[in-house]
Amino acid sequence: MDSMTAWNWSFLLLRAATSVTCVVAAVAVARHGRGRHGTGWGYRAAAILYLLLLAALTMAEGYRQITTWAGSRTPLLDWFWLGTDLVIPLAVLLLAILRERNALAGQLAAAARHDPLTGLPNRAGFAEEVAQALARAARAGGPVAAAMLDLDRFKRVNDGWGHAAGDAVLRGAADAMRQAMRPGDILGRMGGEEFALLLPGLDAQSALPVLDRVRAAVEQAVPHPGGGEERVTLSAGVATLEAPRPEALEAALRAADGALYAAKAAGRNRALPAG
């Protein structure tokens, strides 16, 4: 076999780079498919097999270059096919990177709008979901109520049994409230042990049975870390929005917060309307 020329070495190195890129792209496709939003397994398997086959054929072509064209100029057509082969894994790899980036951006955006402990919307997420609900309520007509809810004597849980127990109570309360509220209601964690609830289609008085159901669900479903006769309870205040607009929501939440304090003063574990 004649000695290799610089052109031969360049061709062989590019073939090796193409083969490595195929393997890297196959790994990227396999890793992307593990996520919840990954492509179907059949498509992923076909893409992985194709990329691995292309990697093997590329190395075989490099070997052919050594044995056939050593010492002579590589044909122009071979350079063309080399470029074509390299484009395929690069395109697949770029697509996988972009999809991974988009999925990560979506996860970060969702995390910015949700409370990591309970999974409920945080203040920003609650405001965003409420704005959409108020727009629907404005088109549909009918009343809208807003409620503030607060776990009773929650500080005693944290002080007496630790923050891990407090976190368990918060998670349990959030799950119980989610189960008891109506479809279309929006629940958010405002901070600490305080929650807000939007109830489209109800005024303050008609929202009280829903709040009583939510309150009872928490009391029945969430175990108190102290056991025995101890119970996890909550108090709530509710007010009617004057109009389905964000500025009216702020006024209603302030009024509901006042009713919440009245419920606490009246003995806790109850829901009261504002005014």
C-alpha positions in Angstrom: 0.0 0.0 0.0 1.3 3.5 -0.9 2.1 5.9 1.8 -0.7 8.2 3.0 -0.9 11.8 1.7 -2.1 14.8 3.7 -5.3 14.6 1.8 -5.8 10.9 2.7 -5.1 11.7 6.4 -7.6 14.7 6.3 -10.3 12.5 4.8 -9.7 9.7 7.3 -9.8 12.2 10.3 -13.0 13.7 9.0 -14.5 10.2 8.7 -13.5 9.5 12.3 -15.1 12.8 13.4 -18.3 11.9 11.6 -18.4 8.5 13.2 -17.8 10.0 16.7 -20.5 12.7 16.0 -23.0 9.9 15.1 -22.4 8.1 18.4 -22.7 11.4 20.3 -26.0 12.2 18.5 -27.3 8.7 19.2 -26.6 9.1 22.9 -28.3 12.5 22.9 -31.4 11.0 21.3 -31.5 8.2 23.9 -31.1 10.7 26.8 -33.7 13.1 25.4 -36.2 10.2 25.3 -36.1 9.6 29.0 -38.0 12.8 29.8 -41.7 13.1 30.0 -41.9 15.0 26.7 -39.5 12.8 24.8 -40.2 11.4 21.3 -41.9 8.0 21.0 -39.6 5.0 21.7 -40.1 3.6 18.2 -38.8 6.7 16.5 -36.0 7.0 19.0 -34.9 3.4 18.5 -34.9 3.9 14.7 -32.9 7.1 14.9 -30.4 5.5 17.3 -29.9 2.4 15.1 -29.6 4.6 12.0 -26.9 6.8 13.6 -24.9 3.8 14.9 -25.1 2.2 11.5 -24.0 5.4 9.9 -21.0 5.5 12.4 -20.0 2.0 11.4 -20.3 2.6 7.7 -18.3 5.8 8.0 -15.4 4.0 9.6 -15.7 1.3 7.0 -15.4 4.1 4.4 -12.4 5.4 6.1 -10.7 2.0 6.0 -11.6 1.8 2.2 -9.8 5.1 1.8 -6.7 3.7 3.4 -6.6 0.6 1.3 -7.8 2.1 -2.0 -6.8 5.7 -2.3 -3.6 5.8 -0.2 -1.0 7.8 -2.0 -3.4 9.4 -4.5 -6.0 12.2 -4.5 -9.3 11.4 -2.9 -12.1 11.6 -5.5 -14.3 14.8 -5.3 -17.4 12.7 -5.0 -16.1 11.0 -1.8 -15.6 14.5 -0.3 -19.2 15.3 -1.2 -20.5 12.2 0.6 -18.3 12.9 3.5 -19.9 16.3 4.0 -23.4 14.8 3.6 -22.7 12.1 6.2 -21.4 14.7 8.6 -24.5 17.0 8.2 -26.9 14.2 9.3 -25.6 13.6 12.9 -24.8 17.3 13.4 -28.5 18.1 12.5 -29.7 15.4 14.9 -27.4 16.6 17.6 -28.5 20.2 17.2 -32.1 19.2 17.3 -31.6 17.2 20.5 -29.8 20.1 22.1 -32.5 22.6 21.1 -35.3 20.4 22.4 -33.4 19.8 25.7 -32.9 23.5 26.1 -36.6 24.2 25.4 -37.6 21.5 27.9 -35.3 23.0 30.5 -36.6 26.5 29.8 -40.2 25.2 30.2 -39.3 23.6 33.5 -37.6 26.8 34.8 -40.6 28.8 33.8 -43.0 26.4 35.5 -40.8 26.4 38.7 -40.8 30.2 38.7 -44.6 30.1 38.9 -45.1 27.3 41.4 -44.3 26.6 45.0 -41.7 23.8 45.2 -43.1 22.4 48.4 -46.8 22.0 47.6 -46.8 22.2 43.8 -49.4 24.9 44.0 -49.1 28.2 42.1 -47.1 30.8 44.0 -48.0 34.5 44.0 -46.9 35.0 40.5 -48.5 31.8 39.2 -51.7 32.5 41.1 -51.9 36.0 39.6 -51.3 34.6 36.1 -53.9 31.9 36.4 -56.4 34.2 38.0 -56.0 36.8 35.2 -57.1 34.1 32.7 -60.0 33.0 34.9 -61.2 36.6 35.4 -61.2 37.1 31.6 -63.3 34.0 31.2 -65.6 35.1 34.0 -66.0 38.5 32.3 -67.2 36.9 29.1 -69.5 34.4 30.9 -70.9 36.8 33.5 -71.9 35.8 37.0 -70.2 36.5 40.3 -66.6 35.6 41.4 -65.5 35.1 45.0 -62.0 35.2 46.5 -61.0 33.6 49.7 -58.0 33.7 52.0 -57.2 30.5 54.0 -54.7 30.0 56.8 -53.7 26.9 58.8 -54.6 27.3 62.5 -51.7 27.3 65.0 -49.2 26.3 62.4 -46.3 27.9 64.3 -46.9 25.4 67.1 -46.3 22.6 64.6 -43.0 24.0 63.5 -41.9 24.9 67.0 -43.0 21.7 68.6 -42.2 19.1 65.9 -39.8 20.7 63.6 -39.9 22.2 60.1 -40.0 18.7 58.4 -43.2 18.0 60.2 -44.5 21.5 59.2 -43.6 20.8 55.6 -45.5 17.5 55.7 -48.6 19.3 57.1 -48.4 21.9 54.3 -48.1 19.3 51.6 -51.0 17.3 53.1 -53.2 20.4 53.4 -52.5 21.5 49.8 -53.4 18.0 48.6 -56.6 17.9 50.7 -57.7 21.3 49.5 -57.0 20.4 45.8 -59.2 17.3 46.2 -62.1 19.3 47.9 -62.3 22.3 45.6 -64.4 22.5 42.5 -63.1 22.1 38.9 -62.2 25.6 37.7 -61.4 26.9 41.2 -57.8 28.2 41.5 -55.7 27.6 44.7 -52.4 29.2 45.3 -49.9 29.4 48.2 -49.3 33.0 49.2 -46.5 32.2 51.6 -46.0 30.3 54.9 -49.3 28.7 55.9 -51.4 31.2 53.9 -53.4 30.2 50.8 -55.7 32.0 48.4 -58.6 30.5 46.5 -60.6 32.0 43.5 -64.1 30.7 43.1 -65.7 31.7 39.8 -69.5 31.6 39.6 -70.0 32.1 43.4 -70.5 35.1 45.6 -69.2 35.2 49.2 -72.3 33.5 50.7 -72.6 30.7 48.2 -68.8 30.1 48.5 -69.1 29.2 52.2 -70.2 25.5 51.6 -67.2 25.0 49.3 -64.9 26.5 52.0 -66.5 24.3 54.6 -65.8 21.3 52.4 -62.2 22.3 52.0 -61.8 23.0 55.7 -63.3 19.6 56.6 -61.1 17.8 54.1 -58.0 19.2 55.7 -59.1 18.3 59.2 -60.0 14.8 58.1 -57.1 14.0 55.8 -54.1 15.7 57.3 -52.5 13.9 60.3 -51.3 16.2 63.1 -47.7 15.4 64.1 -48.7 15.4 67.7 -51.2 12.6 67.2 -53.9 12.0 69.8 -56.7 14.5 69.8 -54.7 17.1 67.9 -56.1 18.1 64.5 -54.9 20.2 61.6 -57.5 22.9 60.9 -57.8 26.0 58.9 -59.7 29.3 59.0 -61.0 31.2 56.0 -62.4 34.5 54.9 -64.2 35.1 51.6 -65.4 38.2 49.7 -67.2 38.9 46.5 -65.4 40.7 43.7 -67.1 43.9 42.6 -66.1 43.1 39.0 -64.0 40.3 37.3 -60.9 42.5 37.1 -57.5 42.3 38.7 -57.9 45.5 40.7 -61.2 44.2 42.1 -59.4 41.0 43.1 -56.9 42.9 45.2 -59.7 44.6 47.1 -61.6 41.3 47.5 -58.5 39.6 48.9 -58.0 42.4 51.4 -61.6 42.1 52.5 -61.3 38.3 52.7 -58.1 38.7 54.8 -60.1 40.8 57.2 -62.8 38.1 57.4 -60.0 35.5 58.0 -58.8 37.4 61.0 -62.4 37.6 62.2 -62.7 33.8 61.9 -59.5 33.4 63.9 -60.8 35.6 66.6 -64.2 33.7 66.6 -62.4 30.5 67.6 -60.7 29.3 64.4 -61.6 26.3 62.2 -64.4 28.2 60.4 -65.1 30.3 57.3 -66.7 33.7 57.4 -67.8 36.2 54.7 -66.5 39.7 54.5 -68.7 42.5 55.7 
